[in-house]
Amino acid sequence: MKSSMKVLRRINLDNAMASIVGISSAIVLGEAYFRTSLSDAQTAKECRYPPASDILSPSHVRELENNHMVVIHNVLSSSELEGARECARELGDSMDRTNHENDSDVRQDQICVVKESDTNEHGDDMMHCIKLLRGIPFLLDRFTYDSSSSYIVPRQLQLA
Protein backbone atom coordinates (compact mmCIF):
# COMPACT_ATOMS: atom_id res chain seq x y z
CA MET A 1 0.00 0.00 0.00
CA LYS A 2 2.82 2.41 0.87
CA SER A 3 4.61 1.73 -2.43
CA SER A 4 1.46 2.47 -4.44
CA MET A 5 1.04 5.75 -2.56
CA LYS A 6 4.64 6.70 -3.43
CA VAL A 7 3.95 6.02 -7.11
CA LEU A 8 0.79 8.11 -7.05
CA ARG A 9 2.66 11.02 -5.46
CA ARG A 10 5.29 10.92 -8.21
CA ILE A 11 2.67 11.20 -10.94
CA ASN A 12 2.08 14.82 -11.76
CA LEU A 13 0.57 16.55 -14.75
CA ASP A 14 3.93 16.99 -16.55
CA ASN A 15 4.83 13.30 -16.26
CA ALA A 16 1.35 12.22 -17.35
CA MET A 17 1.41 14.52 -20.40
CA ALA A 18 4.89 13.38 -21.39
CA SER A 19 3.71 9.78 -21.29
CA ILE A 20 0.63 10.58 -23.36
CA VAL A 21 2.72 12.38 -26.01
CA GLY A 22 5.15 9.46 -26.28
CA ILE A 23 2.40 6.86 -26.60
CA SER A 24 0.41 8.97 -29.08
CA SER A 25 3.48 9.51 -31.27
CA ALA A 26 4.19 5.79 -31.38
CA ILE A 27 0.59 5.07 -32.41
CA VAL A 28 0.65 7.71 -35.19
CA LEU A 29 3.97 6.45 -36.60
CA GLY A 30 2.75 2.86 -36.52
CA GLU A 31 -0.45 3.77 -38.31
CA ALA A 32 1.48 5.74 -40.96
CA TYR A 33 3.83 2.80 -41.56
CA PHE A 34 1.00 0.38 -42.25
CA ARG A 35 -1.05 2.86 -44.29
CA THR A 36 1.78 3.73 -46.71
CA SER A 37 2.23 0.16 -47.93
CA LEU A 38 5.91 0.20 -47.00
CA SER A 39 5.28 -3.08 -45.28
CA ASP A 40 5.13 -4.68 -48.75
CA ALA A 41 8.23 -2.88 -50.08
CA GLN A 42 11.03 -4.87 -51.66
CA THR A 43 14.80 -4.82 -51.46
CA ALA A 44 16.80 -3.28 -54.28
CA LYS A 45 18.03 -6.74 -55.30
CA GLU A 46 14.43 -7.94 -55.71
CA CYS A 47 13.78 -4.97 -58.03
CA ARG A 48 16.79 -5.59 -60.28
CA TYR A 49 15.85 -5.03 -63.92
CA PRO A 50 18.67 -5.89 -66.36
CA PRO A 51 17.71 -3.30 -69.04
CA ALA A 52 18.38 -0.56 -66.45
CA SER A 53 22.06 -1.57 -66.50
CA ASP A 54 22.30 -0.18 -70.04
CA ILE A 55 21.10 3.22 -68.84
CA LEU A 56 22.79 4.02 -65.53
CA SER A 57 26.58 3.93 -65.32
CA PRO A 58 29.08 4.55 -62.52
CA SER A 59 29.84 7.97 -64.04
CA HIS A 60 26.14 8.89 -63.76
CA VAL A 61 26.21 7.94 -60.07
CA ARG A 62 29.35 10.04 -59.46
CA GLU A 63 27.65 12.99 -61.21
CA LEU A 64 24.60 12.49 -58.99
CA GLU A 65 26.82 12.54 -55.89
CA ASN A 66 28.64 15.69 -57.00
CA ASN A 67 25.72 17.70 -58.44
CA HIS A 68 22.77 16.12 -56.57
CA MET A 69 21.19 15.66 -59.98
CA VAL A 70 21.88 13.80 -63.20
CA VAL A 71 20.19 13.94 -66.58
CA ILE A 72 20.28 10.78 -68.65
CA HIS A 73 19.28 11.26 -72.27
CA ASN A 74 17.60 8.78 -74.62
CA VAL A 75 16.43 6.35 -71.95
CA LEU A 76 13.32 5.43 -73.92
CA SER A 77 12.83 5.02 -77.64
CA SER A 78 10.27 7.34 -79.21
CA SER A 79 7.77 4.46 -79.51
CA GLU A 80 8.26 3.46 -75.84
CA LEU A 81 7.80 7.07 -74.78
CA GLU A 82 4.63 7.45 -76.85
CA GLY A 83 3.22 4.17 -75.48
CA ALA A 84 3.89 5.22 -71.87
CA ARG A 85 2.36 8.66 -72.49
CA GLU A 86 -0.75 7.06 -74.01
CA CYS A 87 -1.14 4.82 -70.96
CA ALA A 88 -0.74 7.83 -68.65
CA ARG A 89 -3.43 9.68 -70.62
CA GLU A 90 -5.77 6.69 -70.35
CA LEU A 91 -5.16 6.46 -66.60
CA GLY A 92 -5.85 10.19 -66.26
CA ASP A 93 -9.06 9.92 -68.28
CA SER A 94 -10.31 7.04 -66.14
CA MET A 95 -9.87 8.87 -62.84
CA ASP A 96 -12.97 10.21 -61.13
CA ARG A 97 -12.39 13.96 -61.24
CA THR A 98 -15.08 14.68 -58.63
CA ASN A 99 -13.15 12.58 -56.12
CA HIS A 100 -10.11 14.88 -56.31
CA GLU A 101 -11.49 18.31 -55.55
CA ASN A 102 -9.47 19.91 -52.79
CA ASP A 103 -9.59 23.25 -51.05
CA SER A 104 -7.39 25.89 -52.64
CA ASP A 105 -4.73 25.46 -49.94
CA VAL A 106 -4.21 21.77 -50.88
CA ARG A 107 -2.68 20.19 -53.98
CA GLN A 108 -5.02 20.51 -56.94
CA ASP A 109 -3.51 17.86 -59.18
CA GLN A 110 -4.79 14.34 -59.53
CA ILE A 111 -2.71 11.44 -58.28
CA CYS A 112 -2.83 7.86 -59.50
CA VAL A 113 -0.90 5.01 -57.89
CA VAL A 114 0.27 2.15 -60.11
CA LYS A 115 2.06 -1.11 -59.33
CA GLU A 116 3.68 -3.80 -61.42
CA SER A 117 1.23 -6.25 -59.90
CA ASP A 118 -1.92 -4.24 -60.78
CA THR A 119 -4.69 -6.27 -62.33
CA ASN A 120 -5.35 -3.42 -64.77
CA GLU A 121 -3.39 -3.67 -68.00
CA HIS A 122 -0.91 -0.77 -68.19
CA GLY A 123 0.77 -1.82 -71.41
CA ASP A 124 4.31 -2.99 -72.07
CA ASP A 125 5.77 0.51 -72.37
CA MET A 126 4.40 1.71 -69.02
CA MET A 127 5.49 -1.54 -67.35
CA HIS A 128 8.98 -1.06 -68.80
CA CYS A 129 9.11 2.46 -67.31
CA ILE A 130 7.93 1.20 -63.91
CA LYS A 131 10.55 -1.55 -63.89
CA LEU A 132 13.28 0.89 -64.96
CA LEU A 133 12.45 3.25 -62.09
CA ARG A 134 12.22 0.46 -59.56
CA GLY A 135 15.53 -1.01 -60.81
CA ILE A 136 17.57 2.14 -60.17
CA PRO A 137 18.18 1.48 -56.43
CA PHE A 138 19.90 -1.82 -57.29
CA LEU A 139 22.33 0.04 -59.54
CA LEU A 140 22.88 2.83 -56.99
CA ASP A 141 23.87 0.17 -54.48
CA ARG A 142 26.01 -1.70 -57.01
CA PHE A 143 27.89 1.49 -57.95
CA THR A 144 28.31 2.44 -54.25
CA TYR A 145 26.25 5.61 -54.21
CA ASP A 146 27.50 7.32 -51.05
CA SER A 147 24.42 9.40 -50.18
CA SER A 148 22.28 6.43 -49.18
CA SER A 149 22.77 2.96 -47.81
CA SER A 150 19.21 1.74 -47.40
CA TYR A 151 17.34 0.84 -50.54
CA ILE A 152 13.79 -0.16 -49.76
CA VAL A 153 11.68 0.11 -52.90
CA PRO A 154 7.93 0.65 -52.56
CA ARG A 155 5.81 -1.40 -54.92
CA GLN A 156 3.65 1.58 -55.81
CA LEU A 157 4.56 4.56 -58.00
CA GLN A 158 2.67 7.83 -58.20
CA LEU A 159 1.59 9.47 -61.39
CA ALA A 160 0.47 13.09 -60.98
Secondary structure, DSSP 8 states (H G I E B T S, - for coil): -HHHHHHHHH--HHHHHHHHHHHHHHHHHHHHHHHTTGGG-EETGGG--GGGGGT--HHHHHHHHHHS-------S-HHHHHHHHHHHHHHHHHS-GGGG---TTS--S--EEEETT-SS---HHHHHHHHHHHHHHHHHHHTT-TT----EE-SEEEE-
